Amino acid sequence: MFNQNIPKQGSLLISEPFILDPNFERSVVVLCEHNQEGTVGLVLNHLSNVILSDIIADVTSDEFPVYIGGPVQNDALFFLHCVPQKISGGTAIGADLFWGGDLEQVLELIDNRLIYPQEIKFFLGYSGWSPDQLTEEIRQNSWAVHNSFEPELTFLSDGEALWKQALISLGPKYAHVANFPKSPYLN
């Protein structure tokens, strides 16, 4: 059912609607690193129950939600952003999309209200795959690979809407999947 595109750094992975792993149910993952040593990604649409100020005491703003980036190293903080002119040291992973950078600079920008939630997204943990694991999961149709998406999609805050919009942006062949119910038994 899903496409067999080859993933690359900056690709989106969109989970098939009935994936069995609860860590990736109706997930959209951006690949931050993808090479012969393995793959690292961040789940874009699984909101946690904490905000950045719950994790970093110096942050006084309550405007920055934290997402669950994946089941690996879930006590580590990561971030994506689209403002390299404001944050130095980030790694470009796609068109207008950057992974990491100077966290002290980010905290200062937040404190001075010079960065906004639609420009940065925070994550606890990450998703990881061994060298051939992701290739096998794609071959088994667990993931659709999206290599040319609009970067704004990354920063949508509504998790279900992000998953649906990611599928729709793959084209008419996949758009109908966005309307599948969460549980086929409720159909």
C-alpha positions, 0 to 999 in steps of 0.5 A: 500500500505505501510507497517504497521511496528511499529515505534520506536525511530530512525525509518524513516517515509516515506510519501506516494507520494500524502499525502495532508499535504504540511508540509509532501509532499514527506517527510522522518522523523526520529523519535527522540522520540517515547513513550506513551506521543507522538512522535517527529521527524525531516523532513530530506529532506525539505531544508529551504532558510537559512544557519546556519550563517543566524541564528547564527551570530558567524558562518562564514562558509556558508557550513551548510544548515538548513532544515525545521524539521517540523511545530512545534516551527519553531523558535527553532534550532535542529540538528542530527549528527553521530560524538559522539566522537566530540559532547558531550551530544547527545541522541543516537536515532539509529545506529550511529545517535544522536540527539542534544548535546552541541551546543557551542561545535558544533559552536567551531568545525565549527569555527575550521573546524573540523566538516563537513556538511555530519556529522551534519544536522541542522533543524528549528522546529520539527514534533510532534504527539499526543500519538495515532495520528501517529499510526492512520496515519500509519494505514491509509497508510500515512507513511511507517515505516523503522526500519533498514536503513543506517545512511548515508541516513540521511545526504543526501542533495538532498531532492527528492533523499533522499525520493526516496532512503528511499523508495528504501531501503525498498525493491522491494515492495516499490521501484516503488513508488519512481518513482511516479510523484509529481503530478499524473495529469502530468502523 
